[in-house]
Amino acid sequence: MSKTYIPAGYQSVLTLYETQNAIGVIHHAFEEHLGQTLNLKRVSAPLFVDPATGLNDNLNGVERPVSFEIPATGTTAEVVHSLAKWKRMALYRYDFRPGKGLYTNMNAIRRDETLDNLHSIYVDQWDWERVITPEKRNIQELKFTVQGIVLAICDTLEVVKKKYPRITTELCREVKFITSQELEDMYPDLTSKEREHAITRKYKTVFIMQIGDKLRSGEPHDGRAPDYDDWQLNGDLLFYNPILDNSLEISSMGIRVDAYSLDQQLRKANCDDRRELTYHKMLLEGKLPCTIGGGIGQSRLCMLLLGKAHIGEVQSSIWDEETFEVCNAAGVALL
């Protein structure tokens, strides 16, 4: 069932033709800014992986991957949920050195996703990963990288506004850093999502750190797989979305697990069965490089910068009848 909501009086600033062109402008400008800021090289990436490798992202552990049989190989493949683990293996295979990294276009299908203004069964994002030294596995490196991504996003907005002066989107370049526990302490009577909206309305650009482990309330701020981000060195980047008056998560990212944090998090998540998978065995044996990485939503970034009310205005997907009815009644054209 759809949870789509179109604010009264909303109207897209750009036509459909202009929107498609502006999406191309954003992709070109942001990839250039991101690559330069984080020292990343573009690489090709898979649409599907062998589940036996352990490379697929398990997300919260309940989402079902789309899988299919391959008669030519006699095996089954899974469409990726994200490339969180694949990228780290690629950096190892391609022999990237500390300070250098990669980015790629990631396309995924998340068939169990709830449909609303921000969520679709089709996911497109820039997946990126950079090699760091063990000494850089700290909060300072995380914050420095987050600030670089924010500047790349804000610089991309300036490029778009020069081409389309009618766009009035404004972003704050200053990032408010806060841990998930500090956020819970600040808004103890709100749900985690309500806390995100409240803090982002106040500070406009927010990075919520340390997501995955249980808070003092007994619940985690949000679900996070135990085998890619270090739960003490990760977070979500949020921007205020004035069109919907809420927070818009643009990126989930973090410094990746080392052998110790992977061991601890697999235990906490009751996922010890993953220890025998290829990726996890290599990590536990210390064979993979230390990295930092994340995903940056392509459609969500376009939605934010172009002032759109629904993600279907910037991507083609499949929607339920209720979504079509709500959008049609409001004069919102879905791609």
N, C-alpha and C positions, 0 to 999 in steps of 0.2 A: 504493500500500500504506500502511495506517495505521501510525502509530507511537504510538498511544495507550497511556498507562500510567495506571492508577488505583492510588494508594497503598493498601496494606493498611489496613483499618479506616476508610477514608474514608467519611463520610456527610454529605450536605448538611445544613446547619443549618436551612435554610428548606424549606418544602413548595413544590410547583410553583406553587400559587396565590400564596403569599407571595413567591416568586422573581419572578414576573411583576409584582407590585405594587412590589417593591423596585427593579426595573429602572426603572420609571416615576419613582420617588422620586429615583434617582440622576440620571436625565436632567434632571429639572426642577431639582434643586439644583445640579448641576454647571454647567449652562448659565448659571444665574444668577450663580454665583461666577466663572466664567470671563469672562463678559461684563463684569462689574463690575471684575475685576482687570486685564484687558487693554484695557478700553474698546472693546468689540466690539459690533456690531449684527448681528442675525440677518438673513440674506438667503436667497433661494431659489437653488438651484444645479441644473445639468443632470445627468441620469443618463448622457447620451451626448454626444459632440462630433464635429465634422467632423475627420477625421485630417489634412486639408490645412492646418488652422490651426496644427498643432504644439502644441495645448493639452493633449493627453493626456500622462499621466505614463508615461514609458518604463521606470520602475523600474530593473532591472538590465540592460535591453536585450534580454533573452531571453524574457520573459514575453509570451505572445500575447494581445492584447486580443480580447474578444468583439465581433464586428462583424456588421452586418446591412444589407441593402439597403433603401432607402426609395423605393418606386416613384413616389410623388407628387413627389419632387424629382429622381429619377434619380441620386442620390448614395448613398454608403455612410457609415454612422455607426459609431463605436466606443463601447462602454460604457467609462466612465472607469475607470482604475486608481486614480487619486486626482485631486484638484483643485488640485494644487500650482501649476500654471501658470494655470489658469483664474481663481483668486482674485486673482492680481496684475493680470491684465487687467481684472477686475471693479472693482478699486480705482481703476484708471485711468479706466474708463468712467464710474463713479459719482462721480468727483471727490472721493474721500476725502482729507482733509487729514492731515499728519503727526500722529501720536499717536492716530489713530482707525483702526479696522479692522472686519473682518467675521468672522462664523463661520457655518457651515452644516452641515447633516447630509449626509454623503457616503455613498452606497451604491455598492459596486463588486462586480464579479465577476472573480476571479482564478483562471481555470480550471486553470492549471498549478501551483497551490499544493500543497505536500505537506501531507497531513492528519495532524494530531497534536493534542495537548492545547491548543495555542495557535493553530493555523492552520486556517482554513476557506477554501473557495472564495468565501464571501460575506464581504465586508469592510464594516464600518460604522464610521465615525469622525466626530468633530467636526473639520472642516477649518477652520482660522482663518488670518487674515492681517492684518497691521497695517502702515500706512505709517510709515516712519521717515525722518529726515533723513540725508543722506550722512555727517554727523559721527557718527551713532549706529551705523554699521557697524563694531562692535568687540565684543570679548569681553565687556566689562562689560555692554553692553546685552543680549547673549545670556544671560549668567548671571542678570541681573536678571529677565528674562522667564521663564526656567526656574524660578526660585524662586517667582515668582507662580503658575505653573501647579501646582507642588507644593503650595502652600498652598491653592489652590482644591480640589485633590483631597483633601487632608487634612480640610478643612472639610466637604466633601461626605460623607466617611466619618462624621463626627460626627453629621450629620443622619440618616444611615441607622441608626446605632447607637442613636440616641434612639428611633426607631420600632421597631427590632428589637434589643433588648438582648442577645439570644442570640448575636449576631454578635461575635466576639472579635478581628477583624482589627485589627492595629496597624501604623501607618505612621510612618516617621521623617521629620520635617519638614526636617531638616538635609541638604543635598545635598552629596555628594562629587563634585567636578568633577575630571576627569582626561582627558588627551588619549589618543587611540588608540595613539600611539607610547609614551607613558609606561606604558600598560597592557601593551603588548607587552614593554617592557623589564622590567616587574615579573614577568610570567609568560611567559618566552620559550619554554618547553617545552609550553605549552598552545595549543589552537586558539583562534580569536577568540571562539567561543561559550563555550568553557570559561573563558576569561578573564573574560567578562561574568558568568558564574555565580560565579566566585571573588571578584571585587571586590564584587559585590552581596551575597553572603553576609556579607562583612566590614562593609560600610558601610550596607546596607539600601536607601538611596536614592542612585542614582548617575547622573551625566550624563557620557557618554563623548563627547568633543569631537573634531572634525577627522576626519570619516569620508568616505572616497571616494578620497583620494589614496593612492599606494603608501607603505607603511612601509619601514623599513630592511631588513626581511626580504624585500622585493620584492613583497609582496602587500598589498592594502588590507585594513583591518579588516573592512569589509563593502562590498558594492556600493552605489553611489549614483549616480543619474542626473547628468549633467554640467550640466544646464541649469536647475536651480532653486536648490538650496542652494549657497552658497559653501563649498567643502570645508574651508576654514580657519576657518569661522564657523558650523559646524553641529554636530549631535550627536544622540544617542539617550538618552531618559530611561528608566531602569530602576528597578523596585522589586523587593525581595526577596519571593518567593512561597513562604511556609512550607509550603503544602499540597504543592507539588511539589519543594520545596527547590532552587529555581533562580531565575534572573532572569526578570522579566516586562517586556518592552519595552512601555511605554504610549504613548510618543510619539517620532516622528522629526521633527526641526524644525531651523530654522536661519535665519540672515540670508541673504537671497537674493543670487544672482549680480548683479553689475553688468556693464557692457559688458566691462571688462577681465578679470574672473574668468571670465565666460562664454567669451570668446575663448580663454583659456588652457585651460579644462576641455574645451571641444569638441575642441581639438587633442589633448590627452592621451587622450581617450576615443575618438579616431578617429571623431568624429561631425560632421565639417565639413559634411556634406550637409544638416544641419539649419539652416544659416545662412540659407537661402532661405525658410524657413517664416515665416509672418506674425509669430508671437510672437517668434521669435528675431531677426528683422530689426528689430523695434521696440526690443528690448532692446539690441542692438548699436548702434542709433542714439541710445540714451539717452532714449527716449520714455516708458518705463515708470517709475513711482515706485520708490524704494528701499523694500524691505519686509522684514519678518521674519514667518515663519509656520511652520505645521506641521500635523500630523494627530494626533489623540488618539483611540485606539481605544475605541469605545463598549462593545463586548462584552468587551474585555480589562479595561477599568476595572470593569465590573460583576463580572466574574470575580474580580478582585483584591479588591474591597471586600466581596463577599459570601462569600468563601472557597470558591470553586468549584474543582473539579479539572479540568474540561473546558469548553472554550469553548461546546460544544454545549448546556451547561446554561443558557446565557443568550442563545442565538440559535438561530433555526431555519435549518438548512442541509441539505445532502445529504452522507451519510457512506457509507463502504464497509462491507461486511459485517463485516470484522474489528473496526472501531470499535464497531459495534452489539454484537457478541459480547462484547468486553472490558467495555463499559459495562454491559450487561445482567447479566453475571456478577458485577459489583461493586455492582449495585443502583443504578446511576447513570442517571437519567432524562434523555434528550436531548429538547430542545424540538422 
